[in-house]
Amino acid sequence: MEYRAISFVQKFDLFHEQWQPKVVAEMNDYQFKVVKLQGDFIWHDHKDTDETFIVIEGDLRIDFRDGTVHVRAGEMFVVPKGVESECGAVTLGQACVFPPLSFGGALVARP
């Protein structure tokens, strides 16, 4: 078996689409996805799972009906399940998200 670290820089260079997470690895019942962020995403919630963001580059804004949080490069935030939110980024940013396998997603590369 060949062991190789996953390069986020390399993975982000493989695509240009925004708000379309790409799978880079799987672990147990979870996927590791990278996503480019710019502009606003739709108001939504996840009734059965939390939503985790780790910002690699840029500044992610997460709006809630009762407030806002800014997540900057090197920071993470967990949106609790069932909480409605809308995400946005003024300038192009990069983040990692960790949804359950049941969410599906396009595969960038298997390590």
C-alpha positions in Angstrom: 0.0 0.0 0.0 1.2 3.5 -0.8 0.8 6.2 1.9 0.4 9.7 0.7 -0.7 13.0 2.4 -3.5 14.9 0.8 -2.5 18.4 -0.4 -5.3 20.9 -0.1 -3.4 23.3 -2.4 -3.4 20.6 -5.1 -7.0 19.7 -4.6 -8.2 23.3 -4.8 -6.3 23.7 -8.1 -8.4 20.9 -9.7 -11.6 22.9 -9.9 -13.1 26.4 -10.2 -16.8 26.0 -9.2 -18.0 27.7 -6.1 -20.4 26.3 -3.5 -19.9 22.8 -5.0 -17.9 20.7 -2.5 -15.6 18.0 -3.8 -14.8 14.8 -1.9 -11.1 14.3 -1.2 -11.3 11.4 1.3 -13.7 9.3 3.3 -13.5 8.0 6.9 -16.0 5.7 8.5 -19.4 7.3 7.7 -18.0 10.8 6.8 -16.6 12.5 3.8 -13.9 15.2 3.7 -14.7 17.8 1.1 -13.1 21.0 -0.1 -15.2 23.9 -1.4 -14.5 27.3 -2.9 -16.6 30.1 -1.5 -17.7 33.4 -3.0 -21.0 35.2 -3.0 -24.0 34.0 -1.1 -25.4 30.5 -0.6 -29.1 29.8 0.0 -30.8 29.7 3.4 -30.9 26.1 4.5 -30.7 23.7 7.4 -29.7 20.1 8.0 -32.3 18.4 10.1 -30.2 15.3 10.9 -26.6 16.4 11.1 -24.4 19.3 12.3 -22.5 21.2 9.6 -18.8 21.8 10.1 -16.6 24.4 8.3 -12.8 24.8 8.6 -11.7 27.8 6.7 -8.4 27.4 4.8 -8.3 30.7 3.1 -10.6 33.8 3.2 -13.4 34.8 5.5 -16.7 32.9 5.6 -19.8 34.6 6.9 -22.5 32.4 8.4 -25.8 34.2 8.9 -28.5 32.9 11.3 -32.0 34.3 11.9 -30.7 35.8 15.1 -27.1 36.7 14.4 -23.9 36.2 12.3 -20.5 34.6 12.8 -17.4 35.2 10.8 -15.0 32.3 10.4 -11.5 33.3 9.2 -8.6 31.3 7.8 -7.4 28.9 10.5 -10.7 28.8 12.3 -13.6 26.4 12.4 -17.3 26.6 13.3 -20.0 23.9 13.8 -23.6 24.8 12.8 -25.9 22.7 15.0 -28.3 20.4 13.3 -31.7 21.9 12.5 -30.4 25.5 12.7 -31.2 27.5 9.6 -28.2 29.4 8.1 -27.0 31.2 5.0 -23.3 31.4 4.1 -21.4 34.0 2.2 -18.0 35.2 1.2 -17.2 38.6 -0.3 -13.9 37.4 -1.8 -12.9 33.9 -3.0 -12.2 31.6 0.0 -11.5 28.0 0.5 -12.9 25.7 3.2 -13.2 22.0 4.3 -16.6 20.5 5.2 -17.3 17.1 6.7 -20.8 15.8 5.9 -22.0 12.2 6.4 -21.6 9.8 3.5 -25.4 10.0 3.0 -24.9 13.6 1.5 -23.0 12.3 -1.5 -20.7 14.4 -3.6 -18.3 14.6 -6.5 -15.0 12.8 -6.0 -11.9 14.9 -6.8 -9.4 12.2 -6.0 -8.9 9.2 -3.8 -5.8 9.4 -1.7 
